[in-house]
Amino acid sequence: MDRKDNQSPQGETARILVEFLEVAITSIVYLKGVYPLGAFERRRYTNIVVQKARHPQLKEYIHDAVNGLLPFIQKGLVERVAVLFFNSESIPVERFIFKLTLNQSYGTKVDDANLEFALRSFLIKLSVSEPLTKVLPRDCRWEITAYFRSLPQASTSKDAELWIPTDTMQWQQPPLITPIKSMSSEPLGVQLYLEHASLSEPKA
């Protein structure tokens, strides 16, 4: 994405965040072993080695999904971005959640380097988080899901037309939460955590 000197703090922060989410979500999918290793290649991001999708459809899906969120993140409408892994019956097995807060009243220029450095720590933490995760079933699928604070109207935004209600089922009991990493660097706050089904969750 092109940097714009005249961007608002929220616009610049949203741009950096979307770039980060694309890398982080790719890292999660790589971590879970959903695709062969050949579907990824090693690249550098904020001076650390990360995995980038090589497969065209995988790369396009992640890129289009997170970039489609850009205008909504900028306006503070996106509360959470989730990477959901679910079984053949559309029941979630595991969820990686990015909880976002973007201060809409913040008016000072954003220090890009400081923000990118803070977000880099999430990628380092993700790379060693596999012991916290569950083994996925062979027939698992996955999707990127966004949870909006208020739903954008498709009639007023072409970007909103890209987002449709998910068919994935929800757990009936509050999930078990495992924190991975959190940060607060004005105007942005991010929490990353894992969700698994409660032990009291009814079995399918």
C-alpha positions as CSV (number, residue, x, y, z in Angstrom):
1,M,0.0,0.0,0.0
2,D,1.2,3.5,-0.7
3,R,2.1,5.7,2.2
4,K,0.3,9.1,2.3
5,D,1.7,12.0,4.2
6,N,-1.7,13.6,4.6
7,Q,-3.4,10.5,6.0
8,S,-5.2,10.9,9.3
9,P,-3.6,9.0,12.3
10,Q,-6.5,6.5,12.1
11,G,-5.9,6.0,8.3
12,E,-2.2,5.5,8.7
13,T,-2.7,3.2,11.7
14,A,-5.3,1.2,9.8
15,R,-3.0,0.8,6.9
16,I,-0.2,-0.6,9.1
17,L,-2.6,-2.8,10.9
18,V,-4.0,-4.3,7.7
19,E,-0.5,-5.1,6.5
20,F,0.3,-6.7,9.8
21,L,-3.0,-8.8,9.8
22,E,-2.2,-10.2,6.3
23,V,1.2,-11.4,7.6
24,A,-0.2,-12.6,10.9
25,I,-3.1,-14.6,9.4
26,T,-0.7,-16.2,6.9
27,S,1.5,-17.1,9.9
28,I,-1.4,-18.7,11.7
29,V,-2.4,-20.8,8.7
30,Y,1.2,-21.9,8.2
31,L,1.4,-22.7,11.9
32,K,-1.6,-25.0,11.8
33,G,-0.3,-27.0,8.9
34,V,-3.5,-26.7,6.8
35,Y,-1.5,-26.6,3.5
36,P,1.8,-28.3,2.3
37,L,4.9,-26.3,3.1
38,G,5.3,-25.6,-0.6
39,A,2.3,-23.3,-0.4
40,F,4.5,-20.8,1.5
41,E,7.8,-19.0,1.1
42,R,10.1,-17.2,3.5
43,R,10.1,-13.4,3.4
44,R,11.1,-10.6,5.7
45,Y,8.6,-8.3,7.4
46,T,9.7,-5.6,9.9
47,N,13.2,-7.3,9.8
48,I,12.0,-10.7,10.9
49,V,11.5,-13.9,8.8
50,V,7.9,-14.7,8.2
51,Q,5.9,-17.0,5.9
52,K,4.2,-15.6,2.9
53,A,1.5,-17.4,0.8
54,R,2.8,-18.6,-2.6
55,H,-0.4,-20.3,-3.7
56,P,-2.4,-17.7,-5.7
57,Q,-5.8,-18.5,-4.3
58,L,-4.6,-18.6,-0.7
59,K,-2.7,-15.4,-1.2
60,E,-5.6,-13.7,-2.8
61,Y,-8.1,-14.8,-0.2
62,I,-6.1,-13.5,2.8
63,H,-5.1,-10.3,1.0
64,D,-8.6,-9.4,-0.2
65,A,-10.2,-10.3,3.1
66,V,-8.0,-8.1,5.3
67,N,-7.8,-5.3,2.8
68,G,-11.5,-5.3,2.5
69,L,-11.6,-4.4,6.2
70,L,-9.4,-1.3,5.8
71,P,-12.2,1.3,5.6
72,F,-14.1,-0.2,8.5
73,I,-11.0,-0.5,10.7
74,Q,-10.2,3.1,10.0
75,K,-13.6,4.1,11.2
76,G,-13.4,2.0,14.3
77,L,-16.2,-0.3,13.2
78,V,-14.3,-3.6,13.5
79,E,-14.2,-5.1,17.0
80,R,-12.5,-8.4,16.3
81,V,-10.9,-10.3,13.4
82,A,-10.9,-14.0,13.8
83,V,-9.2,-17.0,12.0
84,L,-11.7,-19.9,12.5
85,F,-10.8,-23.5,12.1
86,F,-13.8,-25.8,12.0
87,N,-14.7,-29.4,11.2
88,S,-16.8,-30.9,8.4
89,E,-20.0,-30.1,10.4
90,S,-19.0,-26.4,10.6
91,I,-18.4,-26.7,14.4
92,P,-15.4,-24.5,15.5
93,V,-12.3,-26.4,16.7
94,E,-10.2,-23.4,17.4
95,R,-10.3,-19.6,16.9
96,F,-7.5,-17.1,16.8
97,I,-8.9,-13.7,17.8
98,F,-7.5,-10.3,17.2
99,K,-9.4,-7.8,19.3
100,L,-8.9,-4.2,18.0
101,T,-9.4,-0.7,19.4
102,L,-8.6,2.4,17.4
103,N,-8.9,5.7,19.2
104,Q,-11.0,7.9,16.9
105,S,-10.2,11.1,18.8
106,Y,-6.4,10.7,18.6
107,G,-5.0,13.5,16.5
108,T,-1.2,13.2,16.7
109,K,1.0,11.9,13.9
110,V,1.6,8.1,14.2
111,D,5.2,6.9,14.5
112,D,5.2,4.2,11.9
113,A,8.4,2.6,13.1
114,N,7.3,2.3,16.8
115,L,3.9,0.9,15.8
116,E,5.4,-1.7,13.4
117,F,7.9,-2.7,16.1
118,A,5.1,-3.2,18.6
119,L,3.1,-5.4,16.1
120,R,6.2,-7.4,15.2
121,S,6.2,-8.8,18.8
122,F,2.9,-10.6,17.9
123,L,4.6,-12.4,15.0
124,I,7.5,-13.5,17.2
125,K,5.0,-14.8,19.8
126,L,2.9,-16.6,17.2
127,S,5.8,-18.5,15.9
128,V,6.2,-20.3,19.3
129,S,2.6,-20.6,20.2
130,E,1.9,-24.1,18.6
131,P,2.0,-25.8,22.1
132,L,-1.1,-23.7,23.0
133,T,-3.1,-24.9,20.0
134,K,-5.1,-28.1,19.3
135,V,-4.5,-30.7,16.6
136,L,-6.9,-30.1,13.8
137,P,-9.0,-32.9,12.2
138,R,-8.0,-33.9,8.7
139,D,-11.2,-32.6,7.1
140,C,-11.0,-29.2,8.8
141,R,-11.6,-26.0,7.0
142,W,-11.0,-22.4,7.9
143,E,-12.2,-18.9,7.3
144,I,-11.5,-15.2,8.2
145,T,-14.4,-13.7,10.1
146,A,-14.8,-10.1,11.1
147,Y,-17.0,-9.0,14.0
148,F,-18.4,-5.4,13.6
149,R,-19.4,-3.0,16.3
150,S,-22.1,-1.9,14.0
151,L,-23.0,-3.5,10.6
152,P,-22.0,-1.4,7.6
153,Q,-24.8,-0.9,5.1
154,A,-24.2,-2.7,1.8
155,S,-26.3,0.0,0.1
156,T,-23.8,2.7,1.0
157,S,-20.5,0.9,0.6
158,K,-19.2,-1.5,-2.1
159,D,-16.7,-2.8,0.5
160,A,-19.6,-3.9,2.7
161,E,-21.0,-6.1,0.0
162,L,-17.9,-8.3,0.3
163,W,-18.9,-9.4,3.8
164,I,-21.7,-11.9,4.3
165,P,-22.9,-13.7,7.5
166,T,-20.8,-16.8,8.3
167,D,-22.4,-20.3,8.2
168,T,-20.0,-21.5,10.9
169,M,-21.8,-22.6,14.1
170,Q,-21.2,-20.9,17.4
171,W,-20.3,-22.6,20.7
172,Q,-23.2,-22.8,23.2
173,Q,-21.0,-22.2,26.2
174,P,-18.4,-19.4,26.8
175,P,-15.1,-20.5,25.3
176,L,-11.8,-21.2,27.1
177,I,-9.5,-18.3,26.4
178,T,-5.7,-18.5,26.2
179,P,-4.0,-15.1,25.9
180,I,-1.1,-14.9,23.5
181,K,-0.1,-11.2,23.3
182,S,-1.5,-7.7,23.8
183,M,-0.3,-4.2,23.2
184,S,-1.4,-0.6,23.5
185,S,0.3,2.1,21.5
186,E,-1.8,5.1,20.8
187,P,-4.0,5.2,18.8
188,L,-4.1,1.4,18.6
189,G,-4.8,-1.4,21.0
190,V,-4.5,-5.1,20.0
191,Q,-5.2,-8.3,21.9
192,L,-4.5,-11.7,20.4
193,Y,-5.9,-14.8,22.1
194,L,-7.0,-18.4,21.4
195,E,-10.5,-19.7,21.9
196,H,-11.3,-23.3,22.4
197,A,-14.6,-25.0,23.3
198,S,-15.5,-25.2,27.0
199,L,-15.2,-28.6,28.7
200,S,-19.0,-28.3,29.3
201,E,-19.7,-27.7,25.6
202,P,-22.3,-30.2,24.3
203,K,-20.7,-32.7,22.0
204,A,-22.0,-32.9,18.4
